[in-house]
Each structure stands twice: as structure tokens, then as C-alpha cells.
Amino acid sequence: MGGGASSEASSEVSLVGHSGPILAVAFSASGEVVATGSKDCTARLYDAASGALKITLSGHGESVLSCAFSGDGGRVVTGGGDAAARVWDAASGETAVELEHPAAVRAAVFSKDDRRVLTGCADGVARIFDLAAPAAPPTRLEGHAGAVYDVRFAPDEAAIATAGHDATVRLWDATGAAIRTLTGHGSCVYAVAFAPRGARVVSGSEDRTARVWDVATGAALLTLAGHLGDVSSVAYSGDGAVILTGSEDRTLRLWDAESGALRRTCAKHRAEVNAAAFSADRIVTGSKDRTARIVDLQATLDEKPRRSFFRRKEAGVDPFPDEPELDLDGSGDDESHGS
């Protein structure tokens, strides 16, 4: 199959094999499998414990911009720069359904019952497809002015959140009717995630902040500031106590979800962090450096911080002076952002 894993510590596994930047990552609901999507036009499934490659999903004609598992882990949905979302059989690697779009599919996720797929498209429209009738016209969620970069169902599916190039987060009801627009970010919103109980959403933006919002009122509750680059990914831990942010500044940060206090900053990659996700007690990150890394949450909270990282970064000095330089020529435009 090619590719494989390198274990750097008992609590950390590196997933290798992609030939281009990794743009998307996801855990299966069981936490046993990790999916990655890359600029190399493939998605890959890895064993989360060993890091061994299980299967490569090939078929997209351009970058794989998003990936997500069905609830039972038997299927994977991917969004591609080739204007298609694909539903794959996770065991065989075969495409089960292809959902056509007029432009790049920036995000795609399953509903809780796995009967629908929600997508976000570069044409500014989010869509809900019924997998029982995939050729039928989808429900359209229209309102964003510019690309829809991320989409999420609320845990109870009573609401949907979308993040857009127009610097807004938009909330919709289960039928696709607009509820409210959340404004406050100064630039494109690249990522959004619901808290486990669905009462809050967190968003990540090109303005280098993440923000926490009250779903019922639309009020801005917290601003998580400190990253030195775009915040490209956000996620809540399973218990809702921790918020994870990944950034163009090469770091991931862990925040107290109630107070907004920063708990840990850590650098696991030599290039931008394009994607990040939680399982119950682990984190997976995907980077422009062509690797994904799985780390233990508690070990990450407990580890000694790299105190010199931000001083060196701000001074324009490589924060990883003792590591070999990566050749990223030809892979620089990672497509993780853009209208």
C-alpha cells in the first residue's frame, strides 16, 4: 500500500505517506481509525493505534479538502477541489456515491443517522443531500457571500452551523431555514464546531482568533487570541472542557472552554497546521509538512512547553533549528484557504 507510521514517543504517532500537504483529518467515532485528505488528490485511512496505513481512497481529480466518517465507521465522505463530494466504502475503498457540485467542495459531513450529507461549497451555498436519493436536488442553505469553508450538524441535529469567506458564522434550523448570523470576526471564518451539548459553537478565523458563541442568543462569549497566523481548525474535546485550535503559525493550542484561558501551546509540525480533530482522549493534526500526528490529550497538557518557539517565530528565526529543512516546492499552495 505504501506509507506508514513512525512512533516518536509512547503517546505520539506520526502518519506518513502523503506526497502533498494534508488538508483534512478526522477520527472515526470509535477512535480506532484516522482519515486524512491531501493535496495529492487522495484520502487515506490509518490505524490510530499503530499508524499503519489501512487503505488509500483514490478518485478525486483535485485536492481532497475535507473528510469525515459515518457514525458506524463503515463509510467516509470527502470533499474535493474537483467539485464533487464522494461517499466511500471504508473497507473496500470504492466510491459508493458521488455528489456533484458547481465548484470546490470545502467541507462534507454525515448526519447523525448517516442518511444525509451536509456540504459547504466554494459557490457560497451549503447543501443537504439525501443519500437515499442522491440524484435528487439537495436542500440549499443560501446566504453566505463567498465560499462556505466549514459545515457542522449540531449534536441533536436541531441546528446547522456554517463558516464562510464573508467573515460570518451562520446558524440554520434542521430544514435549512436561516436562524441567525454571528458577526465579529475581522476576516474569513475557516472552521466551526459545536460543543458536545450543542449550546455553544467555536469558530476559527483568518483574523488569528477563535471565538465562542451562544447558539440560542448569538452572543459572543469568548475570544481566544494569541495565534500568530490564521486559525484553520477548531474542535471541542468529548467532554466539552477543552477547545483545540490549529494554526498557520505551526502550533496547536488547548484552551479552557469555560474561561477561555490558554492551557497549552505546542508545536508538533514544521509547517502550517491545516486541520485538527479530537477523539475521546487523543488529538490528530494534519499539516502542510505532509504528515499527520496523533498525540495523547493529557500528555500534551502535561508536557513541558517549548518556551523559545514564539520568540524565535516572531524574530523570523526557524523554531526548529536542529531539524532538516523540508522541501515544500510545488506544494506551497495548500488550498486549505482561498475563496
C-alpha positions in Angstrom: 0.0 0.0 0.0 2.9 2.4 0.7 3.2 4.9 3.5 3.3 4.0 7.2 3.9 5.3 10.7 6.8 6.4 12.8 6.3 6.4 16.6 8.3 9.2 18.3 7.1 8.6 21.8 4.7 6.2 23.5 2.0 8.9 23.4 2.6 10.1 19.8 2.3 8.5 16.4 3.2 10.1 13.0 1.1 9.2 9.9 3.2 9.4 6.8 2.8 8.6 3.1 1.0 11.6 1.5 3.0 13.3 -1.2 1.3 16.7 -0.7 0.1 18.8 2.3 -2.6 17.3 4.5 -5.7 19.5 4.4 -8.1 17.5 6.4 -8.2 14.9 9.3 -10.9 13.0 11.1 -11.3 10.2 13.7 -13.9 7.5 13.4 -16.5 7.5 16.2 -14.6 4.6 17.8 -11.3 6.5 17.7 -9.7 3.4 16.0 -9.2 4.9 12.6 -8.0 8.2 11.3 -8.8 9.6 7.9 -6.6 12.2 6.1 -7.2 14.3 3.0 -4.4 15.8 0.9 -3.4 18.0 -1.9 -2.1 14.8 -3.6 -5.8 14.1 -4.5 -6.2 11.1 -2.2 -7.6 10.4 1.2 -6.0 7.7 3.4 -7.3 5.6 6.3 -4.8 4.7 9.1 -5.0 2.5 12.2 -5.0 5.1 15.0 -3.1 2.8 17.4 -0.2 1.7 15.2 -0.3 4.4 12.5 -0.3 1.7 9.8 -2.0 2.6 6.5 -5.2 0.6 6.0 -6.3 1.9 2.6 -5.9 4.7 0.1 -9.1 6.3 -1.4 -8.3 7.4 -4.9 -10.7 9.0 -7.3 -10.8 12.8 -6.8 -9.3 14.8 -9.6 -8.0 17.6 -7.4 -7.1 18.1 -3.7 -9.2 16.4 -1.0 -10.3 19.3 1.1 -12.3 17.5 3.8 -13.0 14.1 5.2 -15.4 12.7 7.8 -16.7 9.2 8.9 -20.2 7.9 9.1 -21.3 7.1 12.7 -20.6 3.3 12.3 -17.2 4.0 10.6 -18.2 2.0 7.6 -18.2 4.9 5.2 -16.2 8.1 4.6 -17.3 11.3 2.9 -14.7 13.5 1.2 -15.0 16.9 -0.4 -12.8 17.8 -3.3 -11.4 20.6 -5.3 -12.9 18.8 -8.3 -16.4 20.0 -7.4 -17.5 16.6 -6.0 -18.2 15.0 -2.7 -17.7 11.3 -2.6 -19.0 8.7 -0.2 -16.6 5.8 0.1 -16.9 2.3 1.5 -14.2 2.3 4.1 -13.4 -1.4 3.8 -13.1 -1.7 0.0 -12.1 1.9 -0.9 -14.7 2.0 -3.6 -16.9 5.1 -4.3 -20.5 4.4 -3.3 -22.0 7.8 -4.2 -20.7 10.9 -5.9 -22.4 14.2 -5.2 -21.8 16.8 -7.9 -21.4 20.5 -7.1 -20.7 23.6 -9.3 -17.4 24.4 -7.5 -14.9 23.0 -5.0 -16.4 21.2 -2.0 -14.7 22.7 1.0 -16.5 20.6 3.7 -18.7 17.5 3.9 -20.1 15.6 7.0 -22.7 12.9 7.7 -25.8 13.5 9.7 -26.1 11.5 12.9 -28.2 8.8 11.3 -25.9 8.7 8.3 -28.8 9.2 5.9 -27.8 12.7 4.8 -24.6 14.5 3.8 -24.1 18.2 4.5 -21.6 20.1 2.3 -20.1 23.5 2.0 -19.1 24.8 -1.4 -17.0 27.5 -2.9 -20.1 28.9 -4.6 -21.3 30.2 -1.3 -24.0 27.5 -0.8 -24.3 24.8 1.8 -26.3 21.7 0.7 -28.1 18.8 2.4 -28.2 15.6 0.3 -30.5 12.7 1.0 -28.3 9.6 0.4 -31.5 7.5 -0.3 -32.0 9.7 -3.4 -28.6 11.2 -4.1 -29.5 12.5 -7.6 -32.5 14.5 -6.2 -32.0 18.2 -5.8 -30.4 19.0 -2.4 -31.8 21.4 0.2 -29.9 24.6 -0.3 -28.7 26.9 2.5 -28.1 30.2 0.9 -26.9 33.4 2.5 -23.1 33.5 2.6 -21.3 36.0 0.4 -18.4 33.8 -0.8 -17.1 30.3 -0.1 -18.5 28.1 2.7 -15.4 26.7 4.3 -16.9 24.5 7.0 -20.2 22.9 8.0 -21.5 21.1 11.1 -24.6 19.5 12.3 -25.5 20.2 16.0 -25.2 17.1 18.2 -29.1 16.8 18.3 -29.3 18.0 14.6 -31.7 20.7 15.6 -29.3 23.2 14.1 -26.6 23.6 11.5 -23.6 25.9 11.6 -21.7 27.1 8.5 -18.5 29.2 8.3 -17.7 31.5 5.4 -15.4 33.7 3.4 -17.7 36.6 4.4 -16.4 36.6 8.0 -19.6 35.2 9.4 -20.9 32.0 11.1 -24.4 31.3 10.2 -26.9 29.1 12.1 -29.8 27.3 10.3 -32.5 25.0 11.5 -32.9 21.4 10.6 -34.9 22.3 7.4 -32.2 24.7 6.2 -34.0 27.9 7.2 -31.7 30.7 8.4 -31.8 31.3 12.2 -29.2 34.0 12.8 -25.8 35.3 11.6 -22.9 35.5 14.0 -20.7 38.5 13.3 -17.5 39.7 15.0 -14.6 38.1 13.2 -12.5 40.5 11.2 -11.9 38.2 8.2 -12.7 34.8 6.7 -14.0 32.1 9.0 -12.4 28.8 8.2 -13.7 26.5 10.8 -16.6 25.9 13.1 -17.6 23.2 15.7 -20.4 22.6 18.2 -19.8 21.9 21.8 -20.9 18.4 22.8 -24.2 19.6 24.3 -24.9 21.9 21.3 -25.3 25.1 23.4 -22.1 26.8 22.0 -20.2 26.9 18.8 -16.5 27.8 18.4 -15.2 29.4 15.2 -11.6 29.9 13.8 -10.7 32.8 11.5 -8.1 34.4 9.3 -8.1 37.2 11.9 -5.9 34.9 14.1 -8.6 34.4 16.7 -11.2 31.7 17.7 -14.5 32.9 19.1 -17.1 31.1 21.2 -20.7 31.9 20.6 -24.0 31.2 22.4 -26.2 29.3 19.9 -29.5 30.4 21.5 -28.8 34.1 21.5 -25.9 34.6 19.1 -23.9 36.4 21.8 -20.1 36.3 21.6 -18.9 34.7 24.8 -15.2 34.3 24.5 -12.3 35.4 22.2 -9.3 33.1 22.1 -6.4 35.2 21.0 -2.7 34.5 20.7 -2.0 32.7 17.5 0.4 34.3 15.1 -1.4 33.1 12.0 -4.8 32.1 10.6 -6.8 29.8 12.8 -7.5 27.0 10.4 -9.2 24.4 12.6 -11.2 24.2 15.8 -12.7 21.4 17.9 -14.2 20.6 21.3 -13.0 17.7 23.4 -15.6 15.0 24.0 -16.4 16.3 27.5 -16.6 19.9 26.3 -13.9 21.0 28.7 -11.2 21.8 26.2 -11.1 23.7 22.9 -8.4 22.8 20.3 -7.2 25.3 17.8 -4.7 24.7 14.9 -3.0 27.5 13.1 -0.9 28.6 10.2 1.7 29.5 12.9 2.6 25.8 13.1 1.1 25.3 16.5 -1.9 23.9 18.2 -3.4 25.4 21.3 -5.5 24.0 24.1 -7.9 26.3 25.9 -10.2 26.0 28.8 -13.7 26.0 27.2 -15.4 27.8 30.1 -13.0 30.6 30.9 -11.0 30.9 27.6 -7.7 30.5 29.5 -4.8 29.1 27.5 -3.8 25.7 28.9 -1.0 24.7 26.5 0.7 25.7 23.3 2.6 23.0 21.4 4.5 22.7 18.1 4.2 19.3 16.5 4.8 20.2 12.9 7.4 22.0 10.8 4.7 23.8 8.7 1.2 25.2 8.9 -1.4 23.1 10.9 -4.3 22.8 8.4 -6.6 20.5 10.3 -7.1 19.1 13.8 -9.7 16.8 15.5 -10.4 15.1 18.8 -11.3 11.6 19.8 -12.1 10.8 23.4 -8.5 11.2 24.7 -6.4 11.9 21.6 -5.8 14.6 19.1 -4.9 14.3 15.4 -3.4 17.2 13.4 -2.6 17.5 9.7 0.0 19.8 8.3 1.5 21.3 5.1 4.6 19.3 6.1 2.7 16.2 4.6 2.3 14.4 8.0 -0.5 13.9 10.4 0.3 13.3 14.1 -1.8 11.6 16.8 -1.0 12.7 20.4 -2.4 11.9 23.8 -4.5 14.8 25.1 -3.4 14.5 28.8 0.2 14.0 27.8 0.0 17.2 25.7 -1.5 19.2 28.5 1.2 17.9 30.9 4.3 18.3 28.6 6.9 21.0 29.1 6.2 23.9 26.7 8.8 24.9 24.1 9.5 28.3 25.6 11.6 29.6 22.8 9.0 28.9 20.0 7.2 32.2 19.8 10.3 34.3 20.5 12.0 32.6 17.5 8.9 32.8 15.3 8.4 36.5 15.9 12.0 37.2 15.2 11.9 35.4 11.9 14.1 32.5 13.1 13.3 28.9 12.4 11.8 27.5 15.6 13.1 24.0 14.7 16.8 24.8 14.0 18.1 21.2 14.7 15.7 19.5 12.3 16.3 19.1 8.5 14.7 21.6 6.2 11.6 20.4 4.3 11.4 20.8 0.5 7.9 22.1 0.0 8.3 23.4 -3.5 5.3 22.6 -5.6 3.1 22.1 -2.6 3.1 25.6 -1.2 -0.4 26.5 -2.3 -2.1 24.0 0.1 -5.7 25.0 -0.8 -6.7 24.9 2.8 -7.9 28.5 2.4 -9.0 30.7 -0.5 -12.3 31.9 -1.9 
